């Protein structure tokens, strides 16, 4: 079973922060800056699973050349 099968279709900032081992404020800042694609749901930010997984791939690609 792959991780994308285990993730819900819509993630919260808290869920992403737990997956990344980051503080929720860091994830929120990435969302509001546009680095991590997200959308507002009321007063909260939400991240589509596919957007999160693509973002991870982009981060991996960036670090391969460093």
N, CA, C, O and CB atoms as a CASP TS submission, in Angstrom:
PFRMAT TS
TARGET T0000
AUTHOR 0000-0000-0000
METHOD Language model
MODEL 1
PARENT N/A
ATOM      1  N   UNK     1       0.841  -1.186   0.000  1.00  0.00           N
ATOM      2  CA  UNK     1       0.000   0.000   0.000  1.00  0.00           C
ATOM      3  C   UNK     1       0.883   1.244   0.000  1.00  0.00           C
ATOM      4  O   UNK     1       1.808   1.356   0.804  1.00  0.00           O
ATOM      5  CB  UNK     1      -0.955   0.001   1.220  1.00  0.00           C
ATOM      6  N   UNK     2       0.597   2.168  -0.895  1.00  0.00           N
ATOM      7  CA  UNK     2       1.359   3.396  -0.998  1.00  0.00           C
ATOM      8  C   UNK     2       0.776   4.458  -0.077  1.00  0.00           C
ATOM      9  O   UNK     2      -0.378   4.376   0.343  1.00  0.00           O
ATOM     10  CB  UNK     2       1.385   3.894  -2.443  1.00  0.00           C
ATOM     11  N   UNK     3       1.603   5.460   0.229  1.00  0.00           N
ATOM     12  CA  UNK     3       1.147   6.513   1.136  1.00  0.00           C
ATOM     13  C   UNK     3      -0.048   7.268   0.562  1.00  0.00           C
ATOM     14  O   UNK     3      -0.928   7.687   1.313  1.00  0.00           O
ATOM     15  CB  UNK     3       2.286   7.487   1.430  1.00  0.00           C
ATOM     16  N   UNK     4      -0.092   7.450  -0.772  1.00  0.00           N
ATOM     17  CA  UNK     4      -1.216   8.197  -1.338  1.00  0.00           C
ATOM     18  C   UNK     4      -2.530   7.454  -1.179  1.00  0.00           C
ATOM     19  O   UNK     4      -3.589   8.080  -1.224  1.00  0.00           O
ATOM     20  CB  UNK     4      -0.968   8.485  -2.805  1.00  0.00           C
ATOM     21  N   UNK     5      -2.500   6.132  -0.993  1.00  0.00           N
ATOM     22  CA  UNK     5      -3.719   5.374  -0.720  1.00  0.00           C
ATOM     23  C   UNK     5      -4.205   5.597   0.712  1.00  0.00           C
ATOM     24  O   UNK     5      -5.388   5.424   1.006  1.00  0.00           O
ATOM     25  CB  UNK     5      -3.480   3.884  -0.965  1.00  0.00           C
ATOM     26  N   UNK     6      -3.297   5.978   1.588  1.00  0.00           N
ATOM     27  CA  UNK     6      -3.631   6.139   2.997  1.00  0.00           C
ATOM     28  C   UNK     6      -4.064   7.564   3.343  1.00  0.00           C
ATOM     29  O   UNK     6      -4.671   7.790   4.390  1.00  0.00           O
ATOM     30  CB  UNK     6      -2.449   5.749   3.846  1.00  0.00           C
ATOM     31  N   UNK     7      -3.759   8.512   2.480  1.00  0.00           N
ATOM     32  CA  UNK     7      -4.091   9.913   2.756  1.00  0.00           C
ATOM     33  C   UNK     7      -5.523  10.222   2.356  1.00  0.00           C
ATOM     34  O   UNK     7      -6.021   9.698   1.359  1.00  0.00           O
ATOM     35  CB  UNK     7      -3.128  10.849   2.021  1.00  0.00           C
ATOM     36  N   UNK     8      -6.190  11.079   3.135  1.00  0.00           N
ATOM     37  CA  UNK     8      -7.534  11.508   2.730  1.00  0.00           C
ATOM     38  C   UNK     8      -7.433  12.413   1.494  1.00  0.00           C
ATOM     39  O   UNK     8      -6.369  12.971   1.226  1.00  0.00           O
ATOM     40  CB  UNK     8      -8.255  12.255   3.902  1.00  0.00           C
ATOM     41  N   UNK     9      -8.516  12.561   0.750  1.00  0.00           N
ATOM     42  CA  UNK     9      -8.457  13.392  -0.463  1.00  0.00           C
ATOM     43  C   UNK     9      -8.176  14.865  -0.180  1.00  0.00           C
ATOM     44  O   UNK     9      -7.609  15.559  -1.024  1.00  0.00           O
ATOM     45  CB  UNK     9      -9.753  13.276  -1.220  1.00  0.00           C
ATOM     46  N   UNK    10      -8.565  15.345   0.990  1.00  0.00           N
ATOM     47  CA  UNK    10      -8.314  16.732   1.393  1.00  0.00           C
ATOM     48  C   UNK    10      -7.589  16.708   2.736  1.00  0.00           C
ATOM     49  O   UNK    10      -8.051  16.083   3.690  1.00  0.00           O
ATOM     50  CB  UNK    10      -9.655  17.560   1.486  1.00  0.00           C
ATOM     51  N   UNK    11      -6.450  17.394   2.797  1.00  0.00           N
ATOM     52  CA  UNK    11      -5.630  17.430   4.010  1.00  0.00           C
ATOM     53  C   UNK    11      -5.746  18.786   4.698  1.00  0.00           C
ATOM     54  O   UNK    11      -5.961  19.810   4.050  1.00  0.00           O
ATOM     55  CB  UNK    11      -4.156  17.128   3.676  1.00  0.00           C
ATOM     56  N   UNK    12      -5.602  18.775   6.007  1.00  0.00           N
ATOM     57  CA  UNK    12      -5.550  20.016   6.775  1.00  0.00           C
ATOM     58  C   UNK    12      -4.093  20.443   6.941  1.00  0.00           C
ATOM     59  O   UNK    12      -3.176  19.661   6.692  1.00  0.00           O
ATOM     60  CB  UNK    12      -6.237  19.843   8.162  1.00  0.00           C
ATOM     61  N   UNK    13      -3.895  21.671   7.356  1.00  0.00           N
ATOM     62  CA  UNK    13      -2.549  22.156   7.648  1.00  0.00           C
ATOM     63  C   UNK    13      -1.924  21.288   8.736  1.00  0.00           C
ATOM     64  O   UNK    13      -0.742  20.952   8.659  1.00  0.00           O
ATOM     65  CB  UNK    13      -2.577  23.647   8.083  1.00  0.00           C
ATOM     66  N   UNK    14      -2.704  20.928   9.738  1.00  0.00           N
ATOM     67  CA  UNK    14      -2.190  20.096  10.828  1.00  0.00           C
ATOM     68  C   UNK    14      -1.731  18.732  10.308  1.00  0.00           C
ATOM     69  O   UNK    14      -0.676  18.243  10.711  1.00  0.00           O
ATOM     70  CB  UNK    14      -3.266  19.913  11.914  1.00  0.00           C
ATOM     71  N   UNK    15      -2.503  18.123   9.429  1.00  0.00           N
ATOM     72  CA  UNK    15      -2.117  16.820   8.887  1.00  0.00           C
ATOM     73  C   UNK    15      -0.819  16.916   8.093  1.00  0.00           C
ATOM     74  O   UNK    15       0.059  16.064   8.231  1.00  0.00           O
ATOM     75  CB  UNK    15      -3.232  16.260   8.002  1.00  0.00           C
ATOM     76  N   UNK    16      -0.697  17.941   7.270  1.00  0.00           N
ATOM     77  CA  UNK    16       0.531  18.115   6.492  1.00  0.00           C
ATOM     78  C   UNK    16       1.709  18.383   7.422  1.00  0.00           C
ATOM     79  O   UNK    16       2.805  17.872   7.194  1.00  0.00           O
ATOM     80  CB  UNK    16       0.375  19.268   5.475  1.00  0.00           C
ATOM     81  N   UNK    17       1.495  19.175   8.461  1.00  0.00           N
ATOM     82  CA  UNK    17       2.589  19.461   9.397  1.00  0.00           C
ATOM     83  C   UNK    17       3.055  18.187  10.094  1.00  0.00           C
ATOM     84  O   UNK    17       4.251  18.010  10.325  1.00  0.00           O
ATOM     85  CB  UNK    17       2.147  20.502  10.441  1.00  0.00           C
ATOM     86  N   UNK    18       2.125  17.305  10.429  1.00  0.00           N
ATOM     87  CA  UNK    18       2.498  16.035  11.058  1.00  0.00           C
ATOM     88  C   UNK    18       3.247  15.137  10.077  1.00  0.00           C
ATOM     89  O   UNK    18       4.207  14.468  10.458  1.00  0.00           O
ATOM     90  CB  UNK    18       1.251  15.313  11.586  1.00  0.00           C
ATOM     91  N   UNK    19       2.815  15.118   8.823  1.00  0.00           N
ATOM     92  CA  UNK    19       3.502  14.316   7.808  1.00  0.00           C
ATOM     93  C   UNK    19       4.922  14.817   7.565  1.00  0.00           C
ATOM     94  O   UNK    19       5.844  14.022   7.381  1.00  0.00           O
ATOM     95  CB  UNK    19       2.714  14.333   6.498  1.00  0.00           C
ATOM     96  N   UNK    20       5.094  16.135   7.567  1.00  0.00           N
ATOM     97  CA  UNK    20       6.390  16.732   7.272  1.00  0.00           C
ATOM     98  C   UNK    20       7.286  16.862   8.501  1.00  0.00           C
ATOM     99  O   UNK    20       8.498  17.030   8.370  1.00  0.00           O
ATOM    100  CB  UNK    20       6.193  18.083   6.653  1.00  0.00           C
ATOM    101  N   UNK    21       6.700  16.785   9.689  1.00  0.00           N
ATOM    102  CA  UNK    21       7.478  17.013  10.904  1.00  0.00           C
ATOM    103  C   UNK    21       7.773  18.493  11.104  1.00  0.00           C
ATOM    104  O   UNK    21       8.775  18.856  11.722  1.00  0.00           O
ATOM    105  CB  UNK    21       8.782  16.223  10.854  1.00  0.00           C
ATOM    106  N   UNK    22       6.905  19.337  10.583  1.00  0.00           N
ATOM    107  CA  UNK    22       7.054  20.784  10.667  1.00  0.00           C
ATOM    108  C   UNK    22       6.015  21.363  11.614  1.00  0.00           C
ATOM    109  O   UNK    22       5.014  20.719  11.929  1.00  0.00           O
ATOM    110  CB  UNK    22       6.930  21.427   9.275  1.00  0.00           C
ATOM    111  N   UNK    23       6.266  22.580  12.059  1.00  0.00           N
ATOM    112  CA  UNK    23       5.275  23.314  12.841  1.00  0.00           C
ATOM    113  C   UNK    23       4.140  23.714  11.899  1.00  0.00           C
ATOM    114  O   UNK    23       4.397  24.042  10.741  1.00  0.00           O
ATOM    115  CB  UNK    23       5.912  24.577  13.539  1.00  0.00           C
ATOM    116  N   UNK    24       2.892  23.693  12.369  1.00  0.00           N
ATOM    117  CA  UNK    24       1.773  24.091  11.505  1.00  0.00           C
ATOM    118  C   UNK    24       1.928  25.490  10.901  1.00  0.00           C
ATOM    119  O   UNK    24       1.472  25.731   9.783  1.00  0.00           O
ATOM    120  CB  UNK    24       0.489  24.031  12.290  1.00  0.00           C
ATOM    121  N   UNK    25       2.560  26.408  11.622  1.00  0.00           N
ATOM    122  CA  UNK    25       2.762  27.757  11.076  1.00  0.00           C
ATOM    123  C   UNK    25       3.626  27.733   9.817  1.00  0.00           C
ATOM    124  O   UNK    25       3.407  28.517   8.894  1.00  0.00           O
ATOM    125  CB  UNK    25       3.406  28.663  12.129  1.00  0.00           C
ATOM    126  N   UNK    26       4.603  26.836   9.783  1.00  0.00           N
ATOM    127  CA  UNK    26       5.460  26.708   8.607  1.00  0.00           C
ATOM    128  C   UNK    26       4.647  26.260   7.403  1.00  0.00           C
ATOM    129  O   UNK    26       4.802  26.800   6.307  1.00  0.00           O
ATOM    130  CB  UNK    26       6.603  25.718   8.875  1.00  0.00           C
ATOM    131  N   UNK    27       3.784  25.277   7.604  1.00  0.00           N
ATOM    132  CA  UNK    27       2.927  24.794   6.515  1.00  0.00           C
ATOM    133  C   UNK    27       1.982  25.907   6.081  1.00  0.00           C
ATOM    134  O   UNK    27       1.792  26.128   4.885  1.00  0.00           O
ATOM    135  CB  UNK    27       2.123  23.534   6.953  1.00  0.00           C
ATOM    136  N   UNK    28       1.396  26.604   7.035  1.00  0.00           N
ATOM    137  CA  UNK    28       0.478  27.698   6.716  1.00  0.00           C
ATOM    138  C   UNK    28       1.186  28.770   5.889  1.00  0.00           C
ATOM    139  O   UNK    28       0.618  29.286   4.926  1.00  0.00           O
ATOM    140  CB  UNK    28      -0.097  28.313   8.006  1.00  0.00           C
ATOM    141  N   UNK    29       2.419  29.106   6.258  1.00  0.00           N
ATOM    142  CA  UNK    29       3.180  30.104   5.510  1.00  0.00           C
ATOM    143  C   UNK    29       3.460  29.628   4.091  1.00  0.00           C
ATOM    144  O   UNK    29       3.393  30.415   3.147  1.00  0.00           O
ATOM    145  CB  UNK    29       4.495  30.421   6.226  1.00  0.00           C
ATOM    146  N   UNK    30       3.774  28.339   3.935  1.00  0.00           N
ATOM    147  CA  UNK    30       3.991  27.784   2.590  1.00  0.00           C
ATOM    148  C   UNK    30       2.713  27.870   1.762  1.00  0.00           C
ATOM    149  O   UNK    30       2.761  28.120   0.557  1.00  0.00           O
ATOM    150  CB  UNK    30       4.469  26.315   2.675  1.00  0.00           C
ATOM    151  N   UNK    31       1.578  27.663   2.411  1.00  0.00           N
ATOM    152  CA  UNK    31       0.284  27.753   1.713  1.00  0.00           C
ATOM    153  C   UNK    31      -0.014  29.185   1.289  1.00  0.00           C
ATOM    154  O   UNK    31      -0.369  29.433   0.137  1.00  0.00           O
ATOM    155  CB  UNK    31      -0.850  27.228   2.611  1.00  0.00           C
ATOM    156  N   UNK    32       0.130  30.120   2.211  1.00  0.00           N
ATOM    157  CA  UNK    32      -0.230  31.506   1.899  1.00  0.00           C
ATOM    158  C   UNK    32       0.745  32.139   0.912  1.00  0.00           C
ATOM    159  O   UNK    32       0.376  33.070   0.197  1.00  0.00           O
ATOM    160  CB  UNK    32      -0.280  32.336   3.174  1.00  0.00           C
ATOM    161  N   UNK    33       1.976  31.653   0.862  1.00  0.00           N
ATOM    162  CA  UNK    33       2.947  32.187  -0.099  1.00  0.00           C
ATOM    163  C   UNK    33       2.721  31.627  -1.499  1.00  0.00           C
ATOM    164  O   UNK    33       3.261  32.148  -2.475  1.00  0.00           O
ATOM    165  CB  UNK    33       4.371  31.873   0.359  1.00  0.00           C
ATOM    166  N   UNK    34       1.920  30.563  -1.596  1.00  0.00           N
ATOM    167  CA  UNK    34       1.680  29.937  -2.888  1.00  0.00           C
ATOM    168  C   UNK    34       2.634  28.800  -3.188  1.00  0.00           C
ATOM    169  O   UNK    34       2.495  28.132  -4.213  1.00  0.00           O
ATOM    170  CB  UNK    34       1.775  30.957  -3.967  1.00  0.00           C
ATOM    171  N   UNK    35       3.598  28.567  -2.316  1.00  0.00           N
ATOM    172  CA  UNK    35       4.549  27.473  -2.518  1.00  0.00           C
ATOM    173  C   UNK    35       3.840  26.122  -2.483  1.00  0.00           C
ATOM    174  O   UNK    35       4.107  25.256  -3.316  1.00  0.00           O
ATOM    175  CB  UNK    35       5.652  27.518  -1.451  1.00  0.00           C
ATOM    176  N   UNK    36       2.949  25.945  -1.533  1.00  0.00           N
ATOM    177  CA  UNK    36       2.146  24.727  -1.412  1.00  0.00           C
ATOM    178  C   UNK    36       0.719  25.076  -1.827  1.00  0.00           C
ATOM    179  O   UNK    36       0.048  25.835  -1.127  1.00  0.00           O
ATOM    180  CB  UNK    36       2.191  24.142   0.057  1.00  0.00           C
ATOM    181  N   UNK    37       0.243  24.540  -2.948  1.00  0.00           N
ATOM    182  CA  UNK    37      -1.114  24.865  -3.406  1.00  0.00           C
ATOM    183  C   UNK    37      -2.164  24.480  -2.366  1.00  0.00           C
ATOM    184  O   UNK    37      -2.168  23.365  -1.844  1.00  0.00           O
ATOM    185  CB  UNK    37      -1.411  24.154  -4.731  1.00  0.00           C
ATOM    186  N   UNK    38      -3.049  25.425  -2.080  1.00  0.00           N
ATOM    187  CA  UNK    38      -4.086  25.193  -1.082  1.00  0.00           C
ATOM    188  C   UNK    38      -5.289  26.064  -1.411  1.00  0.00           C
ATOM    189  O   UNK    38      -5.250  26.895  -2.319  1.00  0.00           O
ATOM    190  CB  UNK    38      -3.562  25.489   0.350  1.00  0.00           C
ATOM    191  N   UNK    39      -6.347  25.854  -0.659  1.00  0.00           N
ATOM    192  CA  UNK    39      -7.530  26.696  -0.805  1.00  0.00           C
ATOM    193  C   UNK    39      -8.107  26.953   0.571  1.00  0.00           C
ATOM    194  O   UNK    39      -7.877  26.200   1.517  1.00  0.00           O
ATOM    195  CB  UNK    39      -8.588  26.037  -1.738  1.00  0.00           C
ATOM    196  N   UNK    40      -8.869  28.046   0.660  1.00  0.00           N
ATOM    197  CA  UNK    40      -9.493  28.392   1.933  1.00  0.00           C
ATOM    198  C   UNK    40     -10.825  27.682   2.058  1.00  0.00           C
ATOM    199  O   UNK    40     -11.593  27.587   1.101  1.00  0.00           O
ATOM    200  CB  UNK    40      -9.679  29.916   2.061  1.00  0.00           C
ATOM    201  N   UNK    41     -11.080  27.190   3.245  1.00  0.00           N
ATOM    202  CA  UNK    41     -12.365  26.595   3.598  1.00  0.00           C
ATOM    203  C   UNK    41     -12.777  27.246   4.913  1.00  0.00           C
ATOM    204  O   UNK    41     -12.341  26.832   5.987  1.00  0.00           O
ATOM    205  CB  UNK    41     -12.283  25.005   3.717  1.00  0.00           C
ATOM    206  N   UNK    42     -13.616  28.260   4.816  1.00  0.00           N
ATOM    207  CA  UNK    42     -13.930  29.042   6.010  1.00  0.00           C
ATOM    208  C   UNK    42     -12.695  29.813   6.432  1.00  0.00           C
ATOM    209  O   UNK    42     -12.127  30.566   5.640  1.00  0.00           O
ATOM    210  CB  UNK    42     -14.432  28.131   7.165  1.00  0.00           C
ATOM    211  N   UNK    43     -12.278  29.629   7.675  1.00  0.00           N
ATOM    212  CA  UNK    43     -11.069  30.286   8.179  1.00  0.00           C
ATOM    213  C   UNK    43      -9.845  29.394   8.103  1.00  0.00           C
ATOM    214  O   UNK    43      -8.785  29.756   8.614  1.00  0.00           O
ATOM    215  CB  UNK    43     -11.277  30.728   9.602  1.00  0.00           C
ATOM    216  N   UNK    44      -9.972  28.241   7.478  1.00  0.00           N
ATOM    217  CA  UNK    44      -8.885  27.269   7.436  1.00  0.00           C
ATOM    218  C   UNK    44      -8.350  27.094   6.022  1.00  0.00           C
ATOM    219  O   UNK    44      -9.015  27.431   5.043  1.00  0.00           O
ATOM    220  CB  UNK    44      -9.352  25.929   7.985  1.00  0.00           C
ATOM    221  N   UNK    45      -7.156  26.569   5.938  1.00  0.00           N
ATOM    222  CA  UNK    45      -6.548  26.197   4.666  1.00  0.00           C
ATOM    223  C   UNK    45      -6.687  24.695   4.494  1.00  0.00           C
ATOM    224  O   UNK    45      -6.586  23.938   5.460  1.00  0.00           O
ATOM    225  CB  UNK    45      -5.052  26.635   4.599  1.00  0.00           C
ATOM    226  N   UNK    46      -6.917  24.269   3.267  1.00  0.00           N
ATOM    227  CA  UNK    46      -6.993  22.849   2.936  1.00  0.00           C
ATOM    228  C   UNK    46      -6.087  22.589   1.743  1.00  0.00           C
ATOM    229  O   UNK    46      -5.896  23.455   0.889  1.00  0.00           O
ATOM    230  CB  UNK    46      -8.465  22.410   2.631  1.00  0.00           C
ATOM    231  N   UNK    47      -5.531  21.383   1.698  1.00  0.00           N
ATOM    232  CA  UNK    47      -4.607  20.998   0.644  1.00  0.00           C
ATOM    233  C   UNK    47      -5.119  19.710   0.002  1.00  0.00           C
ATOM    234  O   UNK    47      -5.350  18.717   0.692  1.00  0.00           O
ATOM    235  CB  UNK    47      -3.159  20.816   1.201  1.00  0.00           C
ATOM    236  N   UNK    48      -5.295  19.730  -1.317  1.00  0.00           N
ATOM    237  CA  UNK    48      -5.701  18.501  -2.000  1.00  0.00           C
ATOM    238  C   UNK    48      -4.557  17.493  -1.941  1.00  0.00           C
ATOM    239  O   UNK    48      -3.392  17.873  -2.056  1.00  0.00           O
ATOM    240  CB  UNK    48      -6.107  18.789  -3.479  1.00  0.00           C
ATOM    241  N   UNK    49      -4.874  16.232  -1.765  1.00  0.00           N
ATOM    242  CA  UNK    49      -3.869  15.170  -1.688  1.00  0.00           C
ATOM    243  C   UNK    49      -2.942  15.215  -2.901  1.00  0.00           C
ATOM    244  O   UNK    49      -1.722  15.137  -2.756  1.00  0.00           O
ATOM    245  CB  UNK    49      -4.547  13.791  -1.587  1.00  0.00           C
ATOM    246  N   UNK    50      -3.521  15.340  -4.102  1.00  0.00           N
ATOM    247  CA  UNK    50      -2.716  15.355  -5.323  1.00  0.00           C
ATOM    248  C   UNK    50      -1.759  16.541  -5.343  1.00  0.00           C
ATOM    249  O   UNK    50      -0.616  16.418  -5.782  1.00  0.00           O
ATOM    250  CB  UNK    50      -3.620  15.392  -6.554  1.00  0.00           C
ATOM    251  N   UNK    51      -2.233  17.695  -4.863  1.00  0.00           N
ATOM    252  CA  UNK    51      -1.380  18.883  -4.817  1.00  0.00           C
ATOM    253  C   UNK    51      -0.227  18.672  -3.840  1.00  0.00           C
ATOM    254  O   UNK    51       0.906  19.068  -4.115  1.00  0.00           O
ATOM    255  CB  UNK    51      -2.202  20.127  -4.416  1.00  0.00           C
ATOM    256  N   UNK    52      -0.513  18.054  -2.710  1.00  0.00           N
ATOM    257  CA  UNK    52       0.529  17.770  -1.716  1.00  0.00           C
ATOM    258  C   UNK    52       1.582  16.829  -2.292  1.00  0.00           C
ATOM    259  O   UNK    52       2.780  17.076  -2.146  1.00  0.00           O
ATOM    260  CB  UNK    52      -0.090  17.159  -0.443  1.00  0.00           C
ATOM    261  N   UNK    53       1.145  15.751  -2.945  1.00  0.00           N
ATOM    262  CA  UNK    53       2.081  14.773  -3.500  1.00  0.00           C
ATOM    263  C   UNK    53       2.923  15.377  -4.621  1.00  0.00           C
ATOM    264  O   UNK    53       4.114  15.080  -4.723  1.00  0.00           O
ATOM    265  CB  UNK    53       1.324  13.551  -4.018  1.00  0.00           C
ATOM    266  N   UNK    54       2.324  16.217  -5.461  1.00  0.00           N
ATOM    267  CA  UNK    54       3.077  16.897  -6.521  1.00  0.00           C
ATOM    268  C   UNK    54       4.085  17.874  -5.921  1.00  0.00           C
ATOM    269  O   UNK    54       5.202  18.002  -6.422  1.00  0.00           O
ATOM    270  CB  UNK    54       2.120  17.640  -7.477  1.00  0.00           C
ATOM    271  N   UNK    55       3.693  18.559  -4.855  1.00  0.00           N
ATOM    272  CA  UNK    55       4.580  19.490  -4.178  1.00  0.00           C
ATOM    273  C   UNK    55       5.802  18.750  -3.622  1.00  0.00           C
ATOM    274  O   UNK    55       6.928  19.238  -3.715  1.00  0.00           O
ATOM    275  CB  UNK    55       3.831  20.225  -3.050  1.00  0.00           C
ATOM    276  N   UNK    56       5.568  17.578  -3.048  1.00  0.00           N
ATOM    277  CA  UNK    56       6.674  16.757  -2.534  1.00  0.00           C
ATOM    278  C   UNK    56       7.624  16.396  -3.674  1.00  0.00           C
ATOM    279  O   UNK    56       8.842  16.483  -3.519  1.00  0.00           O
ATOM    280  CB  UNK    56       6.135  15.468  -1.848  1.00  0.00           C
ATOM    281  N   UNK    57       7.072  15.992  -4.815  1.00  0.00           N
ATOM    282  CA  UNK    57       7.908  15.641  -5.973  1.00  0.00           C
ATOM    283  C   UNK    57       8.744  16.835  -6.424  1.00  0.00           C
ATOM    284  O   UNK    57       9.920  16.681  -6.752  1.00  0.00           O
ATOM    285  CB  UNK    57       7.033  15.141  -7.138  1.00  0.00           C
ATOM    286  N   UNK    58       8.138  18.029  -6.442  1.00  0.00           N
ATOM    287  CA  UNK    58       8.882  19.232  -6.834  1.00  0.00           C
ATOM    288  C   UNK    58      10.009  19.523  -5.846  1.00  0.00           C
ATOM    289  O   UNK    58      11.111  19.896  -6.250  1.00  0.00           O
ATOM    290  CB  UNK    58       7.935  20.443  -6.927  1.00  0.00           C
ATOM    291  N   UNK    59       9.735  19.355  -4.558  1.00  0.00           N
ATOM    292  CA  UNK    59      10.772  19.587  -3.543  1.00  0.00           C
ATOM    293  C   UNK    59      11.910  18.584  -3.707  1.00  0.00           C
ATOM    294  O   UNK    59      13.080  18.943  -3.580  1.00  0.00           O
ATOM    295  CB  UNK    59      10.175  19.488  -2.118  1.00  0.00           C
ATOM    296  N   UNK    60      11.568  17.324  -3.989  1.00  0.00           N
ATOM    297  CA  UNK    60      12.594  16.302  -4.206  1.00  0.00           C
ATOM    298  C   UNK    60      13.438  16.641  -5.427  1.00  0.00           C
ATOM    299  O   UNK    60      14.661  16.501  -5.393  1.00  0.00           O
ATOM    300  CB  UNK    60      11.951  14.916  -4.374  1.00  0.00           C
ATOM    301  N   UNK    61      12.800  17.085  -6.499  1.00  0.00           N
ATOM    302  CA  UNK    61      13.522  17.426  -7.727  1.00  0.00           C
ATOM    303  C   UNK    61      14.482  18.592  -7.493  1.00  0.00           C
ATOM    304  O   UNK    61      15.591  18.597  -8.026  1.00  0.00           O
ATOM    305  CB  UNK    61      12.534  17.776  -8.850  1.00  0.00           C
ATOM    306  N   UNK    62      14.063  19.575  -6.701  1.00  0.00           N
ATOM    307  CA  UNK    62      14.926  20.719  -6.404  1.00  0.00           C
ATOM    308  C   UNK    62      16.159  20.290  -5.626  1.00  0.00           C
ATOM    309  O   UNK    62      17.255  20.789  -5.882  1.00  0.00           O
ATOM    310  CB  UNK    62      14.155  21.778  -5.618  1.00  0.00           C
ATOM    311  N   UNK    63      15.997  19.375  -4.684  1.00  0.00           N
ATOM    312  CA  UNK    63      17.123  18.986  -3.830  1.00  0.00           C
ATOM    313  C   UNK    63      18.071  18.026  -4.531  1.00  0.00           C
ATOM    314  O   UNK    63      19.201  17.848  -4.075  1.00  0.00           O
ATOM    315  CB  UNK    63      16.612  18.352  -2.552  1.00  0.00           C
ATOM    316  N   UNK    64      17.648  17.401  -5.626  1.00  0.00           N
ATOM    317  CA  UNK    64      18.530  16.488  -6.351  1.00  0.00           C
ATOM    318  C   UNK    64      19.681  17.226  -7.009  1.00  0.00           C
ATOM    319  O   UNK    64      20.731  16.633  -7.254  1.00  0.00           O
ATOM    320  CB  UNK    64      17.747  15.719  -7.398  1.00  0.00           C
ATOM    321  N   UNK    65      19.503  18.512  -7.300  1.00  0.00           N
ATOM    322  CA  UNK    65      20.522  19.275  -7.996  1.00  0.00           C
ATOM    323  C   UNK    65      21.356  20.134  -7.068  1.00  0.00           C
ATOM    324  O   UNK    65      22.225  20.873  -7.530  1.00  0.00           O
ATOM    325  CB  UNK    65      19.888  20.134  -9.032  1.00  0.00           C
ATOM    326  N   UNK    66      21.115  20.055  -5.785  1.00  0.00           N
ATOM    327  CA  UNK    66      21.862  20.872  -4.823  1.00  0.00           C
ATOM    328  C   UNK    66      23.109  20.150  -4.404  1.00  0.00           C
ATOM    329  O   UNK    66      23.880  20.668  -3.597  1.00  0.00           O
ATOM    330  CB  UNK    66      21.010  21.210  -3.597  1.00  0.00           C
TER
END
